[in-house]
């Protein structure tokens, strides 16, 4: 119970005493199940970002435990791989670089022989 009190005290900002007491109870139960202090602390940090009651701490600890797997999988809804923001920015930068390369170094115009009449009219032939 002492570890749970410490975790809640470290991870949760000022809350009503009843909320802190309930979070401490939930944290103690999770620690009693064999979860590590780091796992419970991650769930408590996640709890502070949501508008949920202390009774949902076990679900939030589970969510925090799944987060690395979800990130590693890189899947969006339906299992479809989604591009990361970094990937999108790199692709956009490469496309812009190609565009500037084409603008700065246009391909040489195709050489088209002039008809003989045009050359005579120009006084070249």
Number of C-alpha atoms within 10 A of each C-alpha: 13 8 13 22 16 13 22 21 13 12 17 16 11 9 9 8 9 10 14 18 15 15 25 23 18 19 28 21 15 19 17 12 9 8 14 11 17 12 17 27 21 18 23 24 20 17 23 13 8 9 7 11 11 21 13 13 22 19 12 22 24 14 15 20 16 11 12 11 10 12 10 8 13 14 13 12 7 6 9 10 11 12 12 10 9 9 11 11 12 12 12 12 12 12 12 12 12 12 12 12 11 11 10 9 9 9 8 6 6 6 6 6 8 8 8 11 10 12 12 10 9 9 8 8 9
